[in-house]
């Protein structure tokens, strides 16, 4: 028997199309907001610009998000914070060496975040976070803290398995974070990172950085008896 939704689509296709359009609006608004926040920054982006780019009225935007701040938080959750459940699950299920896990972590971070528009959110918070302390605290709680905790789990796994030296974990994670931050800056502010005579291949750069970090973390091979 045809579903009620199917009958509704057949009997009133215009209404059904409008309903599907309504269901898609939050995603369209989040995409438009991400584009504008990365292009212009938080302070310079106006709510009506987001609505216009998404093809809706400002009033429609506020039906879904009560303020520009709430819209920004939703963008962060959609593009960054909401991914940590998946990433922690990957950690729990990973069966290889911790060195390979770290290489995988840095490579996948670039593919899923660093190379995308979403990495511009980190640059935005670095430049504007001081002016918007509530948003900065939200970003720290929802992105920075779980991100650091995941890296701590990776380094601690290596120590517990005898693969990494017993380093201070809270400091060691920044050897991984630093090249990621630099690579994001090269993407969104290349003029302050390059001398205009060279360019960086992101995948090669991260692979080299991973090996450099691992050279410092990994336990030296035992000498033959």
SULBEL-V104596 format. One record per run of one state. SS is the DSSP state (A for helix, B for strand, O for the rest). FROM is the first residue (numbers start at 1). TO is the last residue. If there is no record, write none. Layout:
# SULBEL-V104596
<<SS,FROM,TO> <SS,FROM,TO>>
This chain:
# SULBEL-V104596
<<O,1,3> <A,4,11> <O,12,12> <A,13,40> <O,41,46> <A,47,54> <O,55,57> <A,58,64> <O,65,67> <A,68,79> <O,80,80> <A,81,93> <O,94,97> <A,98,114> <O,115,116> <A,117,131> <O,132,132> <A,133,160> <O,161,163> <B,164,164> <O,165,168> <A,169,188> <O,189,189> <A,190,192> <O,193,201> <A,202,217> <B,218,218> <O,219,225>>
